[in-house]
Amino acid sequence: MQLAAIIVSLVLTAVGVALISLAVAQIFRFVTLGQPVPAGSRTNDRVARSTTLAREFVGHTRMNKWGVVGVAHWFVAVGFLTLGLTIVNAYGQLFKADWILPWIGTWLPYEVYTEFIAALTTLGILTLIVIRLLNLPSRAGRKSRFTGSTAWQAYFVEYVVLIIGLAILTLRGLEGALHGVGHYEAAYFVSYPLVAAFRKMSTGSLQNTVYAVAMVKLGVTMIWAIVLGLHTNMSVAWHRFLAFPNIWFKRNADGQVALGALQPMVSGGVPVNFEDPDEDDQFGVSQVEHFSWKGILDFSTCTECGRCQSQCPAWNTGKPLSPKLLIMSLRDHAHAKAPYLLAGGGKNAEGEETGTPEQLAGVPAAALAEAERPLIGTAEAAPNGLGGVIDPDVLWSCTTCGACVEQCPVDIEHIDHIVDMRRYQVMIESSFPSEAGTMLKNLEKKGNPWGLPKKQRLAWVKEVTFEVPVVGEDIEDLTEVEYLYWVGCAGSLEDRAKKTTKAFAELLHIAGVKFAIMGGDENCTGDSARRLGNEFLFQQLGQENVAMLNTAFGESLEEDGSVDPANRKPRASKKIVATCPHCFNTIANEYPQLGGEYEVVHHTQLLQHLVDEGKLVPVTPVEGLITYHDPCYLGRHNKVYTPPREIIAAVPGLRNEEMHRHKERGFCCGAGGARMWMEERIGKRVNNERVDEALSLNPDIISTACPFCLVMLSDSVNGKKNDGQAKEALQVVDVSQLLLQSVKAPADAAELSEEAAAGTA
């Protein structure tokens, strides 16, 4: 038995170590096929990055959002990383059954730790196996987060861990019996029942059992290594190694997820100069090798856990987009194409092959076929019958809500990759949903998505009873006021959103806050254009707005955009308040990329501050049950959850009840990612899904803090009223409207309530 155990274990070890070593080298070469990233963007502040990695792993901060799953996974992960010495011990036991590690092997803390972690790792993996079996796609269909995951790989990894955990505990029991442990000892506090059972065996039987179990432990470990070595795209297993660099190289060194600002479009690791682009600049991503090396690493790290899928509004409403399946498709395509790329293959801008016949002579036919697949295309797109890697309906279903990025335990940056693919489709291929083209033309010609004349931006001012100063008309610049109120396109031009604009402006007037607006000089911030993929239009709109804002804040700019110190006026405070989370996010997080540094707050943040200071006092009750919808670009993208809820809590009479999906797990309204301007032809409408969730609470008021959300939720509520699925009195209002209703006298508040109800109808 001993000889057989030695031979089997050593042969498997030799094969396993060789294959996994080759795989590591292959993955490294494969990842480095990706494009460079801007200098220092992934390696800045190494102390913070290392701290983030330690915090995310040791604290399991991403996984523990899922309760028992996070705890179970923590023990499995810690066991995998810290029980390595049990492998060494097993090799020793092949040659001498009662062999133990020198020095540390009989050290009580080590023995107790090994017992504890081995037991909890085994219990943890059993828990994860049960959870998987209870949530199989065959049971739950699309609602299972495991739908589309590679089932055999997951089962293989889980049962390998289970067998190894049981083998460690069994070897501990055999070790105790061989060493004559005759009564309970702390060192065997878990395995003592096995010690007691094995004591009845003869020494020879004990030794042979040790050889057999050690062989099983080592054999299973090395079979796992062999399988990994043969499947470099088996990220459900490789994430055990790749998650560490993927987290360390994440976008934000401080640990924040890759939400908020989109990254500038780069080519060859350098941001594209849109005023004078190089003729060789790559606009967006049209081939998998155009992704950055961090993108390739992302694809290779996906655990296939499906947390992103379970939270995705597109997937949950019957659309083809699953963030998990998208990443898996890019991963499998990249790995299948890798032999072709590593041999020097590639395509130039005209789609011509750059690799020589000599270079490509040894490339497998499957890799050559994979290289012919378009990155974005329908099932019929490729001449070899393989079809496109990503279907266009998948690409355009994304609302960029950020739920996938927020939930991913290994920090994959899904939205950045989706937008990069959109950029190429829009800017080079001119391939995007036709109705979005109208929005882009309106932005180019009129500076707003509706194509309305600039003077319409001031129409709402004539509907209020107090003065609203306009920069350039009533005041020269912003040195005379505390805030610039950035009204935004929807707040100026969309009738329902204008009610929010007027309510917020009146609250500022009541509180005595000096503010002004830009009026007709405002352009769209470019949020929808950028997320659709038209980076050029975003740059144009953004640079115009930044130049206008810098001038309004008292800076005289030179032609190159720099400030002339000799002509500098007294500077204003550079405070901006916005009622639209999309404007708020763009000005606060993306305009710094264009030279615009401002102090930006959302209107709910300012209103909460004014209530806390006593400058706004809610006194008039607003009766009813209210539920609040978190706008994605206010909540997940910018972590503003508390102010709207505190405003609601300050209004007497309101009873707040949260929807099941709220805050970090809030469900999108369906308007983000330029989806506001596209038809929704597949599956259930996202806004209807969200409103159905709200209606399950039977509320009197659905409140939000975003004009896009207001429009989407109102449209759905109105449709359900027409179908008799919602009560006629149900209102959809912005929190500022509620606050104004409570701040004003009862008679005025009743009039406002009637206006709000009419606005929803």
ChimeraX attribute file (.defattr): number of C-alpha atoms within 10 A of each C-alpha:
attribute: neighborCount
match mode: 1-to-1
recipient: residues
	/A:1	13
	/A:2	18
	/A:3	11
	/A:4	13
	/A:5	21
	/A:6	19
	/A:7	13
	/A:8	14
	/A:9	22
	/A:10	18
	/A:11	12
	/A:12	21
	/A:13	19
	/A:14	12
	/A:15	16
	/A:16	23
	/A:17	15
	/A:18	14
	/A:19	18
	/A:20	21
	/A:21	14
	/A:22	15
	/A:23	20
	/A:24	16
	/A:25	10
	/A:26	17
	/A:27	20
	/A:28	13
	/A:29	13
	/A:30	23
	/A:31	22
	/A:32	16
	/A:33	20
	/A:34	19
	/A:35	20
	/A:36	17
	/A:37	19
	/A:38	15
	/A:39	10
	/A:40	8
	/A:41	14
	/A:42	17
	/A:43	15
	/A:44	14
	/A:45	13
	/A:46	13
	/A:47	12
	/A:48	15
	/A:49	22
	/A:50	18
	/A:51	15
	/A:52	21
	/A:53	24
	/A:54	15
	/A:55	14
	/A:56	20
	/A:57	20
	/A:58	12
	/A:59	14
	/A:60	18
	/A:61	14
	/A:62	17
	/A:63	22
	/A:64	17
	/A:65	14
	/A:66	12
	/A:67	9
	/A:68	15
	/A:69	16
	/A:70	20
	/A:71	19
	/A:72	21
	/A:73	19
	/A:74	21
	/A:75	21
	/A:76	25
	/A:77	18
	/A:78	16
	/A:79	22
	/A:80	17
	/A:81	12
	/A:82	13
	/A:83	17
	/A:84	10
	/A:85	14
	/A:86	23
	/A:87	16
	/A:88	13
	/A:89	19
	/A:90	26
	/A:91	21
	/A:92	17
	/A:93	25
	/A:94	28
	/A:95	14
	/A:96	14
	/A:97	24
	/A:98	18
	/A:99	17
	/A:100	17
	/A:101	15
	/A:102	9
	/A:103	7
	/A:104	12
	/A:105	15
	/A:106	12
	/A:107	12
	/A:108	14
	/A:109	13
	/A:110	13
	/A:111	17
	/A:112	17
	/A:113	14
	/A:114	23
	/A:115	21
	/A:116	19
	/A:117	20
	/A:118	28
	/A:119	19
	/A:120	20
	/A:121	27
	/A:122	24
	/A:123	18
	/A:124	26
	/A:125	24
	/A:126	18
	/A:127	17
	/A:128	18
	/A:129	17
	/A:130	11
	/A:131	13
	/A:132	18
	/A:133	12
	/A:134	13
	/A:135	17
	/A:136	17
	/A:137	17
	/A:138	12
	/A:139	11
	/A:140	13
	/A:141	12
	/A:142	18
	/A:143	16
	/A:144	19
	/A:145	23
	/A:146	24
	/A:147	23
	/A:148	16
	/A:149	18
	/A:150	14
	/A:151	14
	/A:152	9
	/A:153	17
	/A:154	21
	/A:155	13
	/A:156	15
	/A:157	14
	/A:158	18
	/A:159	15
	/A:160	18
	/A:161	24
	/A:162	20
	/A:163	15
	/A:164	25
	/A:165	24
	/A:166	19
	/A:167	24
	/A:168	25
	/A:169	22
	/A:170	20
	/A:171	26
	/A:172	24
	/A:173	24
	/A:174	28
	/A:175	25
	/A:176	24
	/A:177	24
	/A:178	22
	/A:179	12
	/A:180	11
	/A:181	16
	/A:182	12
	/A:183	10
	/A:184	14
	/A:185	14
	/A:186	13
	/A:187	21
	/A:188	24
	/A:189	13
	/A:190	20
	/A:191	24
	/A:192	23
	/A:193	12
	/A:194	19
	/A:195	26
	/A:196	17
	/A:197	12
	/A:198	21
	/A:199	19
	/A:200	11
	/A:201	14
	/A:202	11
	/A:203	14
	/A:204	11
	/A:205	12
	/A:206	20
	/A:207	22
	/A:208	16
	/A:209	20
	/A:210	29
	/A:211	27
	/A:212	20
	/A:213	23
	/A:214	29
	/A:215	27
	/A:216	19
	/A:217	25
	/A:218	26
	/A:219	21
	/A:220	20
	/A:221	20
	/A:222	22
	/A:223	16
	/A:224	18
	/A:225	23
	/A:226	21
	/A:227	17
	/A:228	22
	/A:229	23
	/A:230	14
	/A:231	17
	/A:232	21
	/A:233	23
	/A:234	23
	/A:235	26
	/A:236	21
	/A:237	24
	/A:238	19
	/A:239	20
	/A:240	14
	/A:241	13
	/A:242	18
	/A:243	24
	/A:244	17
	/A:245	16
	/A:246	21
	/A:247	25
	/A:248	23
	/A:249	21
	/A:250	25
	/A:251	23
	/A:252	20
	/A:253	23
	/A:254	15
	/A:255	19
	/A:256	13
	/A:257	20
	/A:258	21
	/A:259	26
	/A:260	23
	/A:261	18
	/A:262	19
	/A:263	15
	/A:264	18
	/A:265	22
	/A:266	20
	/A:267	24
	/A:268	16
	/A:269	14
	/A:270	14
	/A:271	15
	/A:272	18
	/A:273	14
	/A:274	13
	/A:275	9
	/A:276	7
	/A:277	13
	/A:278	11
	/A:279	6
	/A:280	10
	/A:281	15
	/A:282	18
	/A:283	22
	/A:284	26
	/A:285	23
	/A:286	21
	/A:287	18
	/A:288	24
	/A:289	21
	/A:290	21
	/A:291	22
	/A:292	24
	/A:293	19
	/A:294	23
	/A:295	26
	/A:296	25
	/A:297	25
	/A:298	28
	/A:299	27
	/A:300	30
	/A:301	30
	/A:302	28
	/A:303	23
	/A:304	27
	/A:305	18
	/A:306	23
	/A:307	23
	/A:308	25
	/A:309	29
	/A:310	22
	/A:311	24
	/A:312	27
	/A:313	30
	/A:314	25
	/A:315	22
	/A:316	20
	/A:317	18
	/A:318	15
	/A:319	21
	/A:320	21
	/A:321	24
	/A:322	28
	/A:323	29
	/A:324	28
	/A:325	21
	/A:326	21
	/A:327	25
	/A:328	24
	/A:329	16
	/A:330	20
	/A:331	24
	/A:332	18
	/A:333	21
	/A:334	26
	/A:335	24
	/A:336	20
	/A:337	25
	/A:338	26
	/A:339	21
	/A:340	25
	/A:341	22
	/A:342	16
	/A:343	16
	/A:344	15
	/A:345	20
	/A:346	17
	/A:347	14
	/A:348	10
	/A:349	10
	/A:350	6
	/A:351	8
	/A:352	9
	/A:353	12
	/A:354	12
	/A:355	17
	/A:356	12
	/A:357	10
	/A:358	9
	/A:359	14
	/A:360	17
	/A:361	12
	/A:362	11
	/A:363	18
	/A:364	13
	/A:365	11
	/A:366	12
	/A:367	18
	/A:368	18
	/A:369	17
	/A:370	22
	/A:371	23
	/A:372	17
	/A:373	22
	/A:374	20
	/A:375	23
	/A:376	23
	/A:377	17
	/A:378	16
	/A:379	13
	/A:380	11
	/A:381	18
	/A:382	18
	/A:383	11
	/A:384	11
	/A:385	11
	/A:386	16
	/A:387	20
	/A:388	19
	/A:389	24
	/A:390	23
	/A:391	19
	/A:392	20
	/A:393	18
	/A:394	19
	/A:395	22
	/A:396	21
	/A:397	22
	/A:398	29
	/A:399	25
	/A:400	28
	/A:401	26
	/A:402	28
	/A:403	28
	/A:404	26
	/A:405	24
	/A:406	24
	/A:407	24
	/A:408	24
	/A:409	24
	/A:410	23
	/A:411	25
	/A:412	32
	/A:413	23
	/A:414	25
	/A:415	23
	/A:416	21
	/A:417	19
	/A:418	23
	/A:419	27
	/A:420	25
	/A:421	24
	/A:422	29
	/A:423	26
	/A:424	22
	/A:425	23
	/A:426	20
	/A:427	17
	/A:428	14
	/A:429	11
	/A:430	14
	/A:431	14
	/A:432	19
	/A:433	17
	/A:434	12
	/A:435	11
	/A:436	19
	/A:437	16
	/A:438	16
	/A:439	21
	/A:440	23
	/A:441	15
	/A:442	15
	/A:443	24
	/A:444	17
	/A:445	12
	/A:446	16
	/A:447	24
	/A:448	26
	/A:449	24
	/A:450	18
	/A:451	17
	/A:452	16
	/A:453	13
	/A:454	19
	/A:455	10
	/A:456	13
	/A:457	24
	/A:458	18
	/A:459	14
	/A:460	16
	/A:461	21
	/A:462	10
	/A:463	9
	/A:464	13
	/A:465	8
	/A:466	12
	/A:467	13
	/A:468	19
	/A:469	20
	/A:470	21
	/A:471	18
	/A:472	15
	/A:473	10
	/A:474	12
	/A:475	15
	/A:476	14
	/A:477	24
	/A:478	29
	/A:479	17
	/A:480	14
	/A:481	17
	/A:482	16
	/A:483	24
	/A:484	27
	/A:485	24
	/A:486	25
	/A:487	27
	/A:488	26
	/A:489	24
	/A:490	24
	/A:491	24
	/A:492	27
	/A:493	23
	/A:494	15
	/A:495	14
	/A:496	23
	/A:497	27
	/A:498	20
	/A:499	23
	/A:500	29
	/A:501	29
	/A:502	21
	/A:503	22
	/A:504	24
	/A:505	24
	/A:506	20
	/A:507	22
	/A:508	21
	/A:509	15
	/A:510	15
	/A:511	17
	/A:512	12
	/A:513	15
	/A:514	15
	/A:515	21
	/A:516	25
	/A:517	23
	/A:518	24
	/A:519	25
	/A:520	17
	/A:521	17
	/A:522	22
	/A:523	22
	/A:524	22
	/A:525	31
	/A:526	28
	/A:527	25
	/A:528	24
	/A:529	24
	/A:530	22
	/A:531	25
	/A:532	30
	/A:533	25
	/A:534	24
	/A:535	26
	/A:536	20
	/A:537	19
	/A:538	22
	/A:539	22
	/A:540	15
	/A:541	21
	/A:542	25
	/A:543	19
	/A:544	17
	/A:545	22
	/A:546	21
	/A:547	17
	/A:548	17
	/A:549	23
	/A:550	23
	/A:551	18
	/A:552	22
	/A:553	22
	/A:554	20
	/A:555	22
	/A:556	19
	/A:557	17
	/A:558	11
	/A:559	8
	/A:560	6
	/A:561	14
	/A:562	11
	/A:563	15
	/A:564	13
	/A:565	11
	/A:566	7
	/A:567	12
	/A:568	13
	/A:569	15
	/A:570	11
	/A:571	15
	/A:572	19
	/A:573	17
	/A:574	21
	/A:575	18
	/A:576	23
	/A:577	22
	/A:578	27
	/A:579	26
	/A:580	27
	/A:581	26
	/A:582	25
	/A:583	25
	/A:584	26
	/A:585	25
	/A:586	21
	/A:587	30
	/A:588	21
	/A:589	19
	/A:590	22
	/A:591	20
	/A:592	14
	/A:593	16
	/A:594	17
	/A:595	15
	/A:596	19
	/A:597	18
	/A:598	19
	/A:599	12
	/A:600	22
	/A:601	20
	/A:602	23
	/A:603	27
	/A:604	26
	/A:605	18
	/A:606	15
	/A:607	24
	/A:608	21
	/A:609	15
	/A:610	18
	/A:611	18
	/A:612	14
	/A:613	11
	/A:614	11
	/A:615	16
	/A:616	22
	/A:617	18
	/A:618	22
	/A:619	17
	/A:620	21
	/A:621	16
	/A:622	22
	/A:623	13
	/A:624	14
	/A:625	16
	/A:626	24
	/A:627	26
	/A:628	24
	/A:629	29
	/A:630	28
	/A:631	30
	/A:632	31
	/A:633	25
	/A:634	22
	/A:635	22
	/A:636	23
	/A:637	24
	/A:638	17
	/A:639	14
	/A:640	19
	/A:641	18
	/A:642	13
	/A:643	18
	/A:644	24
	/A:645	18
	/A:646	16
	/A:647	21
	/A:648	24
	/A:649	13
	/A:650	18
	/A:651	23
	/A:652	15
	/A:653	16
	/A:654	19
	/A:655	17
	/A:656	17
	/A:657	13
	/A:658	13
	/A:659	19
	/A:660	13
	/A:661	16
	/A:662	17
	/A:663	21
	/A:664	18
	/A:665	19
	/A:666	21
	/A:667	26
	/A:668	28
	/A:669	29
	/A:670	28
	/A:671	24
	/A:672	24
	/A:673	23
	/A:674	21
	/A:675	21
	/A:676	19
	/A:677	21
	/A:678	19
	/A:679	12
	/A:680	14
	/A:681	10
	/A:682	13
	/A:683	13
	/A:684	14
	/A:685	20
	/A:686	26
	/A:687	24
	/A:688	20
	/A:689	20
	/A:690	22
	/A:691	21
	/A:692	17
	/A:693	15
	/A:694	24
	/A:695	21
	/A:696	10
	/A:697	15
	/A:698	16
	/A:699	20
	/A:700	21
	/A:701	25
	/A:702	25
	/A:703	25
	/A:704	22
	/A:705	25
	/A:706	29
	/A:707	27
	/A:708	24
	/A:709	29
	/A:710	23
	/A:711	23
	/A:712	21
	/A:713	30
	/A:714	23
	/A:715	18
	/A:716	22
	/A:717	28
	/A:718	20
	/A:719	15
	/A:720	18
	/A:721	16
	/A:722	13
	/A:723	9
	/A:724	10
	/A:725	13
	/A:726	20
	/A:727	16
	/A:728	16
	/A:729	15
	/A:730	23
	/A:731	25
	/A:732	29
	/A:733	30
	/A:734	30
	/A:735	27
	/A:736	28
	/A:737	24
	/A:738	25
	/A:739	28
	/A:740	26
	/A:741	26
	/A:742	26
	/A:743	21
	/A:744	19
	/A:745	13
	/A:746	15
	/A:747	10
	/A:748	14
	/A:749	21
	/A:750	16
	/A:751	11
	/A:752	20
	/A:753	19
	/A:754	12
	/A:755	13
	/A:756	22
	/A:757	16
	/A:758	12
	/A:759	16
	/A:760	21
	/A:761	18
